[in-house]
Amino acid sequence: MASPKASYRSPWLFVLTLYFGEGLPYVLINTVSVILYKKMGVDNTDIAFWTSWLYLPWVIKMFWAPIVDVIWTKRTWVLAAQGAMALSIGLVAYAVGRPDFFFPSLGAFMAGAFISATYDTATDGYYMLALTEKEQAFFTGLRSGFYRLAMILGSGLLVYLAGGLETSTGSVRMGWIAILIISSGLFLAAWLYHYSVLPYPAADRRRLSAGPAQRPKFGEVFSAYFRQEKIGVFVAFILFYRLGEAMLLKLVSPFLLDRQIDGGLGLTTSEVGLVYGTVGVSALVLGGVLGGWLISRYGLRRCTWPLVISMHLPDLFFVYMAWTQPSHAMVYPLVALEQFGYGMGFTVFTVYLMYSAEGGYKTSHYAISTGIMALGMMLPGFISGWVQQRVGYPLFFIIVCLLTVPGMLTIPFLPDRGGSLRE
């Protein structure tokens, strides 16, 4: 075996597991938490409002990301974050066992969100230091694939197992405690594994600022971002393009789980794991792959509106399901088609985000754009549960469809940077 202090090891040993470790906490914190709270009897208003706060660390991570660049090495940050994540999910499991579970578990999830956002920053930095440029290009698609695979595990398999444990133990609480303990164990195993295999790249060292010239110029970074052409339109596009989805996202699982008498579809926990977490996420991945291929083949200009429509039009499937409450067998293809269309349309959004990274601050500008994106997901989530409980699921999904319009109205006014729209 190579020396523990080896400066290089094959990326196959650690890249895929590092990015699997990025996807799993994100889906546990932002998706699985919603299902957990619904099964524990929390109402939709409280679920949507309080879990929307869990986006906050991804909104503001740009402000503490430079600390990761200065204090400790990226390798140390990665390991520390994985160990801390194991602890935070373990605390969620402990809190769920308490009678007053909601706010203690929410606090543990929030701690996990900050840890996860920090892990994302450290992992991306480590990836660029530990791999050659050729290796970075080769593993780009693979790392994205394993990130999505983690989402399938978290929102699919683990939710399915939680449903099975609910049935076998006769206790919703015990089923979810077991799943959370398993998740905590996965993070602990990841920490042990990466402690053994992660190399020590020569470039991965603490960077202490020697003087003012080397210190991060935060003011200039933000000033340069907001001096970009038509930046007001661009920020509006980032905030509004996913407005309908932001309202929808927090209520999909409650809608699937709610009893039919309450307007839902009455699926079991295990069925939600299959429908939304496995079939749905798989369709999302396939849609993203196809959308990316179409843009690379035909250009962004030709693909923008077909892909945008493919993302938003399938929201009507939820209106149909809310009105007709179809058989459970019918739910599978409808959710899959909606997620497939979303995956296609989201590629347009991703490409535009990349165009926001210009000049000498590309990494920072992309981080600012993704922070604004997270803000656009967080704010509508606060009121989505409140709106749904006052108007019911059918009208709520109609509102979701109408809220896709503002983002589409910004598209004709977006800047054409580098001729990208003329491809």
Residue pairs with C-beta under 8 A, 6 or more apart in sequence:
2 9
4 196
5 200
6 199
6 200
7 199
7 200
7 201
7 202
8 130
8 199
8 201
9 197
9 198
9 199
11 130
11 131
11 135
11 139
13 197
14 130
14 194
14 197
14 198
14 199
15 127
15 131
15 139
15 142
15 143
16 139
16 142
16 143
16 146
17 146
17 190
17 193
17 194
18 78
18 123
18 126
18 127
18 143
18 194
19 123
19 143
19 144
19 146
19 147
19 150
20 146
20 147
20 149
20 150
21 82
21 119
21 123
21 150
21 187
21 190
21 194
22 116
22 119
22 120
22 123
22 147
22 150
23 146
23 147
23 148
23 149
23 150
23 151
23 154
24 150
24 151
24 153
24 154
24 183
24 186
24 187
25 85
25 89
25 112
25 115
25 116
25 119
25 187
26 116
26 151
27 150
27 151
27 154
27 155
28 89
28 112
28 154
28 158
28 183
29 54
29 109
29 112
29 113
29 116
30 51
30 54
30 55
31 151
31 154
31 155
31 253
31 277
32 154
32 155
32 158
32 159
33 51
33 54
33 109
34 47
34 51
34 250
34 253
34 254
35 155
35 159
35 162
35 253
35 257
35 269
35 272
36 96
36 162
36 176
37 46
37 47
37 51
37 102
38 44
38 47
38 253
38 254
38 257
38 258
39 162
39 166
39 172
39 176
39 257
39 269
40 96
40 101
40 102
40 172
40 173
40 176
42 102
43 385
43 389
44 251
44 254
44 385
44 388
44 389
45 385
45 386
45 389
46 102
46 385
47 250
47 254
47 385
48 250
48 251
48 381
48 382
48 383
48 384
48 385
48 386
48 388
49 381
49 382
49 383
49 385
49 386
50 102
50 106
51 106
51 109
51 250
51 381
52 250
52 377
52 378
52 379
52 381
52 382
52 384
53 106
53 110
53 378
54 109
54 110
54 113
55 113
55 374
55 375
55 377
55 378
55 381
56 110
56 113
56 374
56 378
57 110
57 113
57 114
57 116
57 117
57 118
58 113
58 117
58 120
58 370
58 371
58 374
59 371
59 374
59 375
59 378
60 371
61 117
61 118
61 120
61 121
61 367
61 371
62 364
62 367
62 368
62 371
64 118
65 121
65 367
66 216
66 218
68 74
68 77
68 118
68 121
68 122
68 125
69 125
69 207
70 206
70 207
70 208
70 209
71 206
72 80
72 206
73 200
73 204
73 205
73 206
74 122
74 123
74 125
74 126
74 129
74 204
75 126
75 198
75 200
75 201
75 204
77 118
77 119
77 121
77 122
77 126
78 119
78 122
78 123
78 126
78 194
78 198
79 191
79 194
79 195
79 198
81 115
81 116
81 118
81 119
81 122
82 119
82 187
82 190
82 191
82 194
83 187
83 188
83 191
84 115
85 112
85 115
85 116
85 119
85 187
86 184
86 185
86 187
86 188
86 191
87 184
88 108
88 109
88 111
88 112
88 115
89 108
89 112
89 180
89 183
89 184
89 187
90 180
90 181
90 184
91 108
91 111
92 105
92 108
92 109
92 112
92 180
93 177
93 180
93 181
93 184
94 108
95 101
95 104
95 105
95 107
95 108
96 105
96 173
96 176
96 177
96 180
97 173
97 177
98 104
126 198
126 201
126 204
127 136
127 139
127 143
128 136
129 201
129 203
129 204
130 198
130 199
130 201
130 204
131 139
145 285
148 281
148 284
148 285
151 277
151 281
152 277
152 278
152 281
152 282
154 183
154 277
155 273
155 276
155 277
155 278
155 281
156 273
156 274
156 277
156 278
156 281
157 273
157 277
157 278
158 179
158 182
158 183
158 273
159 179
159 269
159 270
159 272
159 273
159 277
160 269
160 270
160 273
160 274
160 277
160 278
161 179
161 182
161 270
161 273
162 175
162 176
162 178
162 179
162 269
162 270
162 273
163 175
163 268
163 269
163 270
163 271
163 272
163 273
164 175
164 270
165 174
165 175
165 176
165 178
165 179
166 172
166 175
166 176
166 269
167 270
169 175
175 269
209 215
220 361
221 361
221 364
221 365
221 368
222 368
224 359
224 360
224 361
224 365
225 231
225 356
225 361
225 364
225 365
225 368
228 234
228 356
228 358
228 415
229 415
229 417
230 413
230 414
230 415
233 410
233 413
233 414
233 415
234 352
234 356
234 414
234 415
235 372
236 410
237 352
237 407
237 410
237 411
237 414
238 353
238 356
238 369
238 372
238 373
238 376
239 372
239 375
239 376
240 376
240 406
240 407
240 410
241 349
241 376
241 407
241 408
241 410
242 349
242 373
242 376
242 377
242 407
243 376
243 380
243 403
243 404
243 406
243 407
244 312
244 315
244 400
244 401
244 402
244 403
244 404
244 407
245 342
245 377
245 404
246 376
246 377
246 378
246 379
246 380
246 381
246 384
247 380
247 381
247 384
247 387
247 396
247 399
247 400
247 403
248 315
248 318
248 384
248 397
248 400
249 377
249 381
250 381
250 384
250 385
251 384
251 385
251 388
251 393
251 396
252 276
252 318
253 272
253 276
254 264
254 385
254 388
255 263
255 264
255 265
255 318
255 321
255 322
255 393
256 264
256 265
256 267
256 271
256 272
256 275
256 276
256 331
257 264
257 265
257 266
257 267
257 269
257 272
258 264
258 265
258 266
258 393
259 266
260 266
260 325
263 322
263 392
263 393
263 394
264 393
265 321
265 325
265 326
265 328
265 331
266 325
267 275
267 328
267 331
271 328
274 332
275 331
275 332
275 335
276 335
279 332
279 335
279 336
280 335
280 336
280 338
280 339
281 339
282 336
283 335
283 336
283 337
283 339
283 340
283 343
284 339
284 340
284 342
284 343
285 343
286 340
286 343
287 310
287 339
287 340
287 341
287 342
287 343
287 344
287 346
288 343
288 344
288 346
288 347
289 343
290 343
290 344
291 303
291 307
291 343
291 344
291 345
291 346
291 347
291 348
292 347
294 303
294 307
294 344
294 347
295 303
295 307
295 347
295 348
295 351
298 423
299 422
299 423
300 348
300 351
300 420
300 421
300 423
301 420
301 421
301 422
301 423
302 423
303 348
304 348
304 411
304 421
305 411
307 344
307 345
307 347
307 348
308 345
308 348
308 408
308 411
309 345
310 341
310 344
310 345
311 341
311 342
311 344
311 345
311 346
311 348
312 341
312 345
312 401
312 404
312 408
313 341
314 337
314 338
314 340
314 341
314 342
315 338
315 397
315 400
315 401
315 404
316 401
317 334
317 335
317 337
317 338
318 338
318 397
318 400
319 394
319 397
319 398
319 401
320 326
320 334
321 331
321 334
322 392
322 393
322 394
322 396
322 397
323 394
326 334
351 420
352 414
353 366
353 369
353 370
353 373
354 366
355 417
355 418
355 420
356 365
356 366
356 368
356 369
357 363
357 365
357 366
357 369
358 365
358 417
359 365
380 403
384 396
387 396
387 399
388 396
391 399
414 421
416 422
